[in-house]
Amino acid sequence: MAKQGSLSINSENIFPIIKKWLYSDHDIFIRELVSNGCDAVTKLKKLAVMGEFEEADDEKYKVEVRINPTDKTLTFIDNGIGMTEEEVDEYINQIAFSGAAAFMEQYKDKASDEQIIGHFGLGFYSAFMVADKVTIDTLSYKEGAAPVHWECDGGTEFDMEEGDKTERGTVITLYLNDDSYEFCNEFRCREVLDKYCSFMPVEIYFVNEEEEEKKAEEAAKKSAEEKVIDVEAKDADSKDADPEEDGDSEVTLEEDEEEDTPKPINQIHPLWTKHPNDCTDEEYKEFYRDVFHDYKEPLFWIHLNMDYPFNLKGILYFPKINTKYDTIEGKIKLYNNQVFIADNIKEVIPEYLLLLKGCIDCPDLPLNVSRSALQNDGFVKKISNYITKKVAEKLSGMCKTDRENYEKYWDDISPFIKFGCIRDEKFNDKMKDYIIFKNMEGKYVTLPDYLEAGKEKYENNVFYITDEVAQSQYINMFKEQEMDAIYLTHQIDTTFITHLEQRNPEVKFLRIDSELTDNFKEAIDENEEKELTEKLSEKFKKATGVENLIVKVEKLKNADTPSMITVSEQTRRMSEMMEMYGMSNSSTGLGAEGETLVLNMNNDLVQYVLNNDESENTTTICQQLYDLARLANHPLKPEEMTAFVARSNKILAILTK
Ligand SMILES: Nc1ncnc2c1ncn2[C@@H]1O[C@H](COP(=O)(O)OP(=O)(O)OP(=O)(O)O)[C@@H](O)[C@H]1O
């Protein structure tokens, strides 16, 4: 049966291209070869179900990956369907080759190796990315089939002849090239297997041939030693027998055996393949720990399980975010029939969902296409919409039927939900009624709840707190007037407020320190106000040396407060935005833009300043009132703080006189 031939299609240039291809992703050959082994087993199992192949009673299907660091080889062994000579010719020499050739042809000019999702589909010939020479030894399950040996040294020629394999299945051996010895390092090889093969559907075993040999030698030595001890022990036993001790040594032997029994490196039935009704909470948590090595428990999860009109299974976890400063970084692993493809494919999974952690298995996903094609693929859009819908359903369902937990988790999940609403109109439509806000009493309210409660006092205005400490003066004023505000303390809230205002044009969001509504003050005559403002403005400007100081005179119901700062919402938002783009410095300096000094005419100190001509004391009082108002709004700059402390001491000294 010896046969020699040429790999005809563009074979002059395919190997050099394969070798150079996708430098950073060289490791995918392991996925390709292991998944071919799994496929070969799956095919045979199907034939067995159809009655076309008779399984042995103790049939144990498996794929074995063996490394030999001395020989620099990597071997993939399966006991699947195997191939006849004709099949090797057809599947390897023609189909696999033309598949690889077509793949290379399509992508060799693409500038970025990011083009193809997971670089799927390179198939068997991906072995040549790392090997100088590859051999196949295979024996088909078919009765009377002859074993085949195939080899190719990465040139354009292959050799095929009768082989000597006696057991059904296929052995593929890679003789690694100089640049790829890393793959016969146990740590590296296990790492790659872990990445791509953790959930493949056939048991996969890893063997380090060198270690195996060492162990065999040690075992042989040990058993020889044991024989000697045994003989000696028997001699002793015959003099003084102790049956209990005998029992103990038996247990140790069993434990030893258990330790030595090889364990597969993969789970062949990952949790997502089970029906949600058959999974326990503990299983979900364990799976999460296993896959994401995150020892903080997930908050909750969604098990996706869809057969029609497309096949999609998976589990999405909402991770616990420790603090608001934690960067929220999720990871969604995409699988195709339990074969890992890639992390965080944003073409398939909506971007905001990438904040979650999870696994999604979608066998129908077109993989052998470029990413830009995926983006415009109608089918991919359907998948993405389905995931969005399921996530929104889970969240809204929870809000409706399990409000207690929804509120408990809200602080953790709200950045994700808000990001989703901003990014995805469909998600926003489904979630907008389930956005809740923590109010001053610590209760959670929806926007309509808040607006309804404040209808009389602050129609369509939503007051919010971003910093409980810095804004405490205003919070207290709100409490006195029985007014409510909501907490919006996350970074995303700045953008989210704008999003809400765009969708609810009648509603205005105002930081709690931005405006003093009529609730806090008594009416003041317009002319009187003008006159007082002019007078006080001049005095304060002079005392503080702040030329652009804006002063507003009010009659606050609370006479104890002499002065306050308000910060215009619009100006503040604008400067925050500029700051975000690195265009300006902090806007909290003297006479900062948008800042107004509110002076309370009902307060004795303000009256004193008004009614006393300039003196050392009035100047000190003006300076102190200005600084106190600013201090209650934001921290002072170092030099301002120094002046404030010095002045305070001076005032105290006056008390002693
Ligand atoms: N271990 C194996 N046992 C039996 N047949 C195999 C084995 N490896 C490869 N083959 C045969 O060779 C064919 C080509 O393999 P190749 O990996 O190039 O492509 P594929 O597996 O069909 O597709 P892809 O890898 O792109 O998903 C396979 O379809 C299969 O028929």
The ligand as a Gaussian input file, in Angstrom:
#p B3LYP/6-31G(d) Opt

LIG

0 1
 N       -7.736000      11.721000      15.263000
 C       -8.474000      11.525000      14.178000
 N       -9.197000      10.390000      14.039000
 C       -9.953000      10.187000      12.949000
 N      -10.053000      11.069000      11.945000
 C       -9.372000      12.207000      12.002000
 C       -8.533000      12.506000      13.120000
 N       -7.966000      13.711000      12.907000
 C       -8.423000      14.153000      11.724000
 N       -9.266000      13.262000      11.176000
 C       -9.981000      13.389000       9.904000
 O       -9.369000      14.406000       9.159000
 C      -10.323000      15.398000       8.809000
 C       -9.684000      16.737000       8.695000
 O       -9.258000      17.194000       9.958000
 P       -9.087000      18.716000      10.259000
 O       -8.729000      18.855000      11.698000
 O       -8.134000      19.308000       9.318000
 O      -10.466000      19.343000       9.981000
 P      -11.843000      19.138000      10.749000
 O      -11.616000      18.554000      12.078000
 O      -12.779000      18.423000       9.852000
 O      -12.342000      20.606000      10.856000
 P      -11.885000      21.750000      11.817000
 O      -10.685000      21.310000      12.582000
 O      -11.602000      22.867000      10.928000
 O      -13.028000      21.957000      12.683000
 C      -11.374000      15.296000       9.893000
 O      -12.617000      15.765000       9.441000
 C      -11.415000      13.804000      10.161000
 O      -12.235000      13.133000       9.224000

